[in-house]
Amino acid sequence: MVRGASVLGLGEITAETPVPWLGKASYWSPTHVVPSAWHEHAPFAFWLVDALRPSSFVELGSHNGFSYFAVCEAVQRLGLETSCAAIDSWEGDEHAGFYGDDVYRSVSEINEASYAGFSQLIRAYFSDAVDRFEDGSIELLHIDGRHRYEDAVEDFETYLPKLAPTAVVVFHDTYEFERGFGVHRLWAELCERYPDSTFQFEHGHGLGVLGIGELPQPLVDFFAAGRAAGGKVRADYARLGAVVASRAGQEQERIDALATVERQQEELGAVGLHARQLEIELQRSRNRFDEVTGSTVWRATAPLRRLVDRARRR
């Protein structure tokens, strides 16, 4: 925990009390920074894994894998024995856009290189993969699939029996209200159903955090802090998330610049190849000219060519 913070409006917490929503993990920098709308929530993901220390983690909807690898990295750095699984068709949808197999290959390469010992990628639709998990087995669930209301409800209800008696469910895009997004509707319903164990971050398109059952003390303290000083909790993680997002933007600029250089090098190489081909053709023409002008026939017909030339001038 981080000490030395004065938290306004949190009752019993003083300047000497650990801040219940921050820890060392909150300040980690993610290793695998890939394109994502989830960059700003990496600091909280790190803290959550440290606070909950789940035995199992399942993600519904991974796309490029940023959120999934953030959790996997926390599991690895903390030395936890957490089994992790990412479920996705890796086809895309109307909100994330549709894409080809190159995305799945990229995610697979990172997973195999860094987390293969405890992580598996399941390429399937969520409803088709649910039977792979025992009832009451999932302690941390992240839902980030299709974002219409009906889809979000189906995903939550389908995997609800699989949740452990003590579990945390994280929903992305709970603060998106346009383009047909409906996760905010489900989130409002869950806040009424679980009034003492829900908290929402509003930055990064929104992240809803739902606790179910007898939670470990760090999560109990987190939800209590959220009720007493929610603005402070949100502001702290918005600032930490902005740092990650800034780094991600710089990384993307570097990648784009590198791609531009590589493209220009390819174009320059093509120009150079074309120039070499022209040079070869020119040399062939010169050789042919030398062959013709050095031939016996060319020398023998020289007088005739001079007569023709004089006739043309006249």
C-alpha positions as CSV (number, residue, x, y, z in Angstrom):
1,M,0.0,0.0,0.0
2,V,1.0,3.6,-0.5
3,R,1.3,5.6,2.7
4,G,1.5,9.3,3.5
5,A,-1.7,10.4,1.6
6,S,-4.4,12.5,3.2
7,V,-7.8,11.4,1.9
8,L,-10.5,14.0,2.2
9,G,-13.9,12.7,3.3
10,L,-12.8,9.1,4.0
11,G,-13.5,9.2,7.7
12,E,-11.1,6.9,9.5
13,I,-8.2,7.3,7.0
14,T,-5.5,9.6,8.1
15,A,-2.1,10.7,6.6
16,E,-0.5,7.7,8.3
17,T,-3.1,5.2,6.9
18,P,-2.4,3.2,3.8
19,V,-4.4,4.4,0.8
20,P,-6.7,1.5,0.1
21,W,-6.8,1.9,-3.7
22,L,-3.1,2.3,-4.5
23,G,-0.1,0.0,-4.2
24,K,3.3,-0.5,-5.7
25,A,1.7,-2.5,-8.6
26,S,-0.4,0.6,-9.5
27,Y,2.8,2.3,-10.7
28,W,4.1,-0.6,-12.9
29,S,4.6,0.1,-16.6
30,P,3.2,-2.6,-18.9
31,T,5.6,-4.5,-21.1
32,H,3.4,-5.4,-24.0
33,V,2.0,-2.1,-25.3
34,V,-0.2,-2.9,-28.3
35,P,-3.0,-0.9,-29.9
36,S,-6.0,-0.9,-27.5
37,A,-8.8,1.2,-26.0
38,W,-7.8,-0.2,-22.6
39,H,-4.4,1.4,-22.0
40,E,-5.6,3.8,-19.3
41,H,-6.8,0.9,-17.1
42,A,-3.5,-1.0,-16.9
43,P,-2.5,0.5,-13.5
44,F,-5.8,-0.6,-11.9
45,A,-5.5,-4.1,-13.5
46,F,-2.1,-4.4,-11.8
47,W,-3.5,-3.3,-8.5
48,L,-6.5,-5.6,-8.8
49,V,-4.5,-8.7,-9.4
50,D,-2.3,-7.9,-6.4
51,A,-5.3,-7.2,-4.2
52,L,-7.4,-10.2,-5.3
53,R,-4.7,-12.7,-6.1
54,P,-7.1,-14.9,-8.0
55,S,-6.5,-18.6,-8.7
56,S,-8.2,-18.2,-12.2
57,F,-8.7,-15.4,-14.6
58,V,-10.9,-15.5,-17.8
59,E,-11.2,-12.7,-20.3
60,L,-14.1,-12.5,-22.8
61,G,-12.9,-10.5,-25.8
62,S,-9.1,-9.8,-26.1
63,H,-8.6,-8.3,-29.6
64,N,-4.9,-7.3,-29.6
65,G,-4.4,-8.6,-26.1
66,F,-3.4,-5.5,-24.1
67,S,-5.8,-6.0,-21.2
68,Y,-5.2,-9.7,-21.1
69,F,-1.4,-9.4,-21.1
70,A,-1.6,-6.7,-18.4
71,V,-3.2,-9.3,-16.1
72,C,-0.8,-12.0,-17.2
73,E,2.2,-9.7,-16.5
74,A,0.9,-9.0,-13.0
75,V,0.4,-12.7,-12.3
76,Q,4.0,-13.3,-13.5
77,R,5.6,-10.5,-11.6
78,L,3.7,-11.4,-8.3
79,G,4.7,-15.0,-8.7
80,L,1.0,-16.2,-8.5
81,E,-0.2,-19.6,-9.5
82,T,-3.1,-18.2,-11.5
83,S,-4.5,-20.0,-14.6
84,C,-5.4,-17.5,-17.3
85,A,-7.5,-17.9,-20.4
86,A,-8.5,-15.5,-23.2
87,I,-11.6,-16.3,-25.2
88,D,-12.1,-14.5,-28.5
89,S,-13.1,-15.4,-32.1
90,W,-10.5,-13.0,-33.3
91,E,-12.8,-11.9,-36.1
92,G,-13.8,-8.5,-34.7
93,D,-17.2,-6.8,-34.6
94,E,-19.1,-3.7,-35.6
95,H,-17.6,-1.6,-32.7
96,A,-14.0,-2.9,-32.7
97,G,-13.9,-3.4,-36.5
98,F,-13.3,-6.6,-38.4
99,Y,-9.8,-7.9,-39.0
100,G,-7.8,-10.9,-40.3
101,D,-5.7,-13.7,-38.8
102,D,-2.7,-11.4,-38.4
103,V,-4.1,-10.1,-35.1
104,Y,-4.5,-13.6,-33.7
105,R,-1.0,-14.6,-34.8
106,S,0.4,-11.5,-33.1
107,V,-1.4,-12.3,-29.8
108,S,-0.3,-15.9,-30.1
109,E,3.3,-15.0,-30.5
110,I,3.3,-12.8,-27.4
111,N,1.5,-15.4,-25.3
112,E,3.8,-18.2,-26.4
113,A,6.9,-16.2,-25.8
114,S,6.0,-14.7,-22.4
115,Y,3.1,-16.6,-20.7
116,A,2.7,-20.0,-22.2
117,G,3.3,-21.7,-18.8
118,F,0.0,-20.5,-17.3
119,S,-2.0,-18.9,-20.1
120,Q,-4.1,-20.3,-23.0
121,L,-5.8,-18.7,-25.9
122,I,-9.2,-20.1,-26.8
123,R,-10.4,-19.2,-30.3
124,A,-14.1,-19.6,-30.0
125,Y,-17.4,-17.8,-29.3
126,F,-18.0,-17.1,-25.6
127,S,-21.1,-19.4,-25.4
128,D,-19.2,-22.2,-27.1
129,A,-16.3,-22.1,-24.6
130,V,-18.3,-21.8,-21.3
131,D,-18.3,-25.5,-20.7
132,R,-14.5,-25.6,-20.5
133,F,-14.8,-24.1,-17.1
134,E,-16.2,-25.7,-14.0
135,D,-19.0,-24.0,-12.1
136,G,-17.7,-21.8,-9.3
137,S,-14.2,-21.8,-10.6
138,I,-13.5,-18.3,-12.0
139,E,-12.3,-15.7,-9.5
140,L,-11.6,-12.8,-11.9
141,L,-13.6,-12.3,-15.1
142,H,-13.2,-9.5,-17.6
143,I,-16.0,-8.9,-20.1
144,D,-15.1,-6.9,-23.1
145,G,-17.0,-8.6,-26.0
146,R,-19.7,-7.2,-28.2
147,H,-21.0,-4.0,-26.5
148,R,-24.7,-3.9,-27.2
149,Y,-26.9,-4.3,-24.1
150,E,-28.3,-7.7,-25.1
151,D,-24.8,-9.0,-25.8
152,A,-23.4,-7.8,-22.5
153,V,-26.3,-9.3,-20.5
154,E,-25.9,-12.6,-22.3
155,D,-22.1,-12.7,-21.6
156,F,-22.6,-11.9,-17.9
157,E,-25.5,-14.3,-17.4
158,T,-23.8,-17.1,-19.3
159,Y,-20.6,-17.0,-17.2
160,L,-22.3,-16.1,-13.8
161,P,-22.6,-19.8,-12.8
162,K,-18.9,-20.2,-13.4
163,L,-17.9,-17.5,-10.9
164,A,-16.3,-18.5,-7.7
165,P,-18.1,-17.7,-4.4
166,T,-15.7,-14.8,-4.1
167,A,-15.1,-13.2,-7.4
168,V,-14.6,-9.9,-9.2
169,V,-16.0,-9.1,-12.6
170,V,-14.7,-6.2,-14.7
171,F,-16.7,-4.6,-17.5
172,H,-15.1,-2.3,-20.1
173,D,-17.0,0.5,-21.9
174,T,-19.4,1.2,-19.1
175,Y,-19.1,5.0,-19.8
176,E,-19.8,4.8,-23.5
177,F,-23.3,6.0,-24.6
178,E,-23.1,6.3,-28.4
179,R,-22.9,4.0,-31.4
180,G,-25.2,1.5,-29.9
181,F,-23.1,0.8,-26.8
182,G,-25.3,-0.7,-24.1
183,V,-23.0,-1.9,-21.4
184,H,-23.9,1.2,-19.3
185,R,-27.4,-0.1,-19.1
186,L,-26.3,-3.4,-17.7
187,W,-23.9,-1.6,-15.4
188,A,-26.8,0.5,-14.0
189,E,-28.8,-2.6,-13.2
190,L,-25.8,-4.3,-11.5
191,C,-25.2,-1.2,-9.3
192,E,-28.8,-1.6,-8.0
193,R,-28.3,-5.4,-7.5
194,Y,-24.9,-5.0,-5.8
195,P,-25.0,-1.5,-4.2
196,D,-22.1,-2.1,-1.8
197,S,-19.6,-3.8,-4.2
198,T,-19.6,-1.8,-7.4
199,F,-17.4,1.0,-8.6
200,Q,-17.0,2.7,-12.0
201,F,-14.0,4.5,-13.5
202,E,-15.1,7.0,-16.1
203,H,-11.9,7.5,-18.0
204,G,-10.8,5.2,-20.8
205,H,-14.4,4.6,-22.0
206,G,-15.4,3.5,-18.5
207,L,-14.5,0.4,-16.4
208,G,-17.0,-1.1,-14.0
209,V,-15.7,-3.2,-11.1
210,L,-18.2,-5.6,-9.5
211,G,-17.4,-7.7,-6.4
212,I,-19.4,-10.8,-5.6
213,G,-19.4,-12.8,-2.3
214,E,-17.1,-12.4,0.7
215,L,-14.3,-10.4,-0.8
216,P,-10.7,-10.2,0.6
217,Q,-10.1,-7.2,2.8
218,P,-8.3,-5.1,0.2
219,L,-11.3,-5.3,-2.1
220,V,-13.7,-4.5,0.8
221,D,-11.6,-1.4,1.6
222,F,-11.5,-0.5,-2.1
223,F,-15.3,-0.5,-2.4
224,A,-15.6,1.4,0.9
225,A,-13.1,4.0,-0.4
226,G,-15.1,4.2,-3.6
227,R,-18.3,5.1,-1.8
228,A,-16.6,7.6,0.5
229,A,-14.1,9.2,-1.9
230,G,-14.9,8.0,-5.4
231,G,-13.7,11.2,-7.0
232,K,-10.2,10.8,-5.5
233,V,-10.0,7.2,-6.6
234,R,-11.0,8.1,-10.1
235,A,-8.6,11.0,-10.3
236,D,-5.7,9.0,-9.1
237,Y,-6.2,6.2,-11.6
238,A,-7.0,8.7,-14.4
239,R,-3.6,10.3,-13.9
240,L,-1.8,6.9,-13.7
241,G,-3.7,5.8,-16.8
242,A,-2.8,8.9,-18.7
243,V,0.9,8.1,-18.3
244,V,0.4,4.6,-19.8
245,A,-1.7,6.1,-22.6
246,S,1.0,8.7,-23.3
247,R,3.6,6.0,-23.5
248,A,1.4,4.0,-25.8
249,G,1.0,7.0,-28.1
250,Q,4.7,7.5,-28.2
251,E,5.2,3.8,-28.9
252,Q,2.7,4.0,-31.7
253,E,4.4,7.1,-33.2
254,R,7.7,5.2,-33.1
255,I,6.1,2.2,-34.9
256,D,4.5,4.5,-37.5
257,A,7.8,6.3,-38.1
258,L,9.7,3.0,-38.4
259,A,7.1,1.8,-40.9
260,T,7.5,5.0,-42.9
261,V,11.3,4.5,-43.0
262,E,10.9,0.9,-44.0
263,R,8.4,1.8,-46.8
264,Q,10.8,4.6,-48.0
265,Q,13.7,2.1,-48.0
266,E,11.6,-0.3,-50.0
267,E,10.7,2.4,-52.5
268,L,14.3,3.5,-52.7
269,G,15.4,-0.1,-53.2
270,A,12.8,-0.4,-56.0
271,V,14.2,2.8,-57.6
272,G,17.7,1.4,-57.3
273,L,16.7,-1.9,-58.8
274,H,15.0,-0.1,-61.7
275,A,18.1,2.0,-62.3
276,R,20.3,-1.1,-62.3
277,Q,18.0,-2.7,-64.8
278,L,18.2,0.4,-67.1
279,E,21.9,0.4,-66.8
280,I,22.1,-3.3,-67.9
281,E,19.8,-2.6,-70.8
282,L,21.9,0.4,-71.8
283,Q,25.1,-1.7,-71.7
284,R,23.4,-4.3,-73.8
285,S,22.4,-1.7,-76.4
286,R,26.0,-0.4,-76.5
287,N,27.4,-3.9,-76.9
288,R,24.9,-4.5,-79.8
289,F,25.9,-1.2,-81.4
290,D,29.6,-2.1,-81.2
291,E,28.9,-5.5,-82.7
292,V,27.0,-4.0,-85.6
293,T,29.4,-1.1,-86.4
294,G,32.4,-3.5,-86.1
295,S,31.0,-6.0,-88.5
296,T,32.3,-6.6,-92.1
297,V,28.9,-5.9,-93.6
298,W,28.8,-2.5,-91.8
299,R,32.2,-1.5,-93.2
300,A,31.4,-2.8,-96.7
301,T,28.1,-0.8,-96.9
302,A,29.8,2.5,-95.7
303,P,30.0,4.0,-99.3
304,L,26.4,3.3,-99.9
305,R,25.3,5.0,-96.7
306,R,27.4,8.1,-97.6
307,L,25.6,8.3,-101.0
308,V,22.2,8.0,-99.3
309,D,23.2,10.6,-96.8
310,R,24.2,13.1,-99.5
311,A,21.0,12.4,-101.4
312,R,19.0,13.3,-98.3
313,R,20.8,16.5,-97.8
314,R,20.1,17.6,-101.4
